[in-house]
């Protein structure tokens, strides 16, 4: 049972990391578009 819980936490952390990466990429793209 502990193993499953740990895998769920790792999965959620991975999703959050992907989400943050995507947001930062979009934000940087917006900033670059505004600078031009």
Secondary structure by P-SEA (a helix, b strand, c coil): caaaaaaaaaaaaaaaaaaaaaaaaaaaaaaaaaac
